[in-house]
Amino acid sequence: MCIRDRLILAEIAEPPKAGNCSHGWYITGYYIPYEKDFKGKKVDLKVGGQTYQFKEDFIKAARMEGDGMTDLNWILHCCWSKQTKIIGACNKELVKLHSVARDASLMKCGTNIKINTSELKDKSFVAHDTGGAIKGKHLDVFCGWGEEAKHYANKITTRNAEVCVGQNKIITYIIYLPVSYTHLTLPT
């Protein structure tokens, strides 16, 4: 390696091993609804000691999904508090098609997961969240924001899926990038 080469450290969650799989999992998806997508009448709701008006059907969806993006441009959390980010039960920001809600009695926060269904088989997931309706062999995949995410959440719903579970282990790779690749924009 010459002095001008770049050294990159990449940390990647260890993938689940094939032998650590089980069948019979119920897979669902959840999403963050936008208030603008709802048509219901406005009702009062107390949030953090202050009263706001939100569309009634939006409040119902936000309660069901856990959070919702208000027309006021902040996130209404299911416990009726304001948030600026979607933070899961593991105190990590949720990532679209990567974060999963699970039964905390079956999996620790940070557990690496592979879901072997036709829609999800090429993706890797991490346990970042829990949910009141997530019991036993049930995983709920965070599908993103708005109507498109809602439709995808419905599309991935399946029963009797195979799920493989890994460890909460991070593998660090060291990558040497020759100076000839300096035209690439790299994270710092």
N, C-alpha and C positions, 0 to 999 in steps of 0.2 A: 504494500500500500504506500503510495507516495503521500507527501505531506498535504497535498491539495485534495486528496480523496476525502469523501464524506463518510462518516461513521453514523449509521442509523441504528437505533435500538427499537425493536418492535415488540410490544407485549401482546400476546394473543392467548385467549383462554384455551386451556387444553380441551380438545374435543372429546365428547363421550366415546367410550370404547364399545365396540359392537356387542360384547358379552354382557353388558350392563343394561339390557333392554327388557321391557315388559309390554304386554299387550293389554287391551281393554281400557285405554285412556279415552276420555271425552275431551275433545278439543273445541274451544269456542274462541271468539275474538271480541275485543272491546275497542271503543274508539272515543274520541272527544267530540261531542256535538257542538256545533256553532248555533248560538241563539238566532242568528239571522235566517237559519234554515227552517224555523218554526213559525207558525201562524197564530198560536193561541192568544187568548186575552192576557193582558198584563195584570199581575197580582203582586202584592207587597211581600217582601221577604227580608228578614233582618239578617244582615251579614256584618259580623264584627261590631255589633252595637248600633249600626246605622241601617235604616230602611231603604231598600231599593225596589224598583219594579222590574220584573222579568216576565217573559212569556211563560204561562203555566205549563204548557207541554214541554218547553225547554227545561224547566225545573225538574219535571218528572224524568226526562232523559238524562240530565246531569246526575240525578240521584242514582239512577240505574247503572250508568256507566262509571260513576265515581267522580267525574269532573265535567265541566263544560265551559266553553269560551263565550263570554258575555258580549253583548253589543257595546258594552263600556270598555272593551278591550282588555279585560283581565279574566283570569280563570276562576270560576266558581267551584270551589272544592266541595265534595259531598257533605262535609260537616259544616257547610255554610261559612266558609272563610275564603278570603282572597288569596290567590297565588299568582306568581309570574311564570312558574314552570310546572310541568307535570312531574311530581316526585312520587315514586312508588314507596311501598311499605319498607323497603330496604334502604331508604334514604338516598336513592339514586334517581337521576332524571331518566324518565322512560324514553326508550328509543323505538321508533316505528319498526315493526317486524323483527325485533330483536329481544325486547323485554316481554316477560311472561309473568302472569299472576299464577300462583300455585298455592296449595295447601301447605302452610308453614310446618305442620306436623310431619309432612313427608319429605320436604326439601328445604335445605338451608338457603338463605340469601346468597346469591352469586353462583348457585349451581348451574353448570353448563348442561344444555338440553338439546337434543336432536329429536325432531318430530317427523316420523316417517309416514307422511301422507303425500299424495300427488301434488298438492299445492305448496307444501312446506318443506319437502325433503332436501332441498338444496340450501337451506338456511340454518344458521345456528342461533340458539336462543340462550338467554340467561334469566334466571329467576330473580326478578327485581321487585315483585309486587305480590300482594295477597288480595283477596276479595271475599266479601261476606258469603257469596254463593259458590265459592271455589272450595269444594270439599272432596277429599279422597283423590282418586285418579282423574283429576280434572285440571287442565291447563287452559288459561285464557290469554291469548296472544294480543298484545297491544298493536292495533292496526293503523293508528294515526288519527287524523283530524277530518271531520266533516262527513258529508254524504258518501263520498267515494270510499272512505275507510269503513263506514257502516256497511256498505254493500260487500266489501271484501271480508269483513268480520262474519257476515252471514255465509259467504261462499266457503270459508275454511272450516265451518262447523262440521264436525264428524264424530262418530262413535267408533269404539273398538280400534283406535289407532295404536301403533307401536311407538313407544317413547324410549329413547336411550338417555341415560343420565351419566354425566361425568363428575369430576371433582371440582372443587373451587380452586383450581390450580392455574397459575399464570406461567406460561412459557415465554422466556425472553430470547429473542433472536437478535444476533448482531449481523448487520448487513453492511458490507463495504461497497460504496458506490464510487466507481472510478471517475476521475476528473472529466472524462469525455461525456459524462452524463450531467454536467453542471447546467445544461440548458433546461433541465427539469425543475419544476418548482417543488421544493420539499418542505415538509412541516419542520418547524424549528423547535 
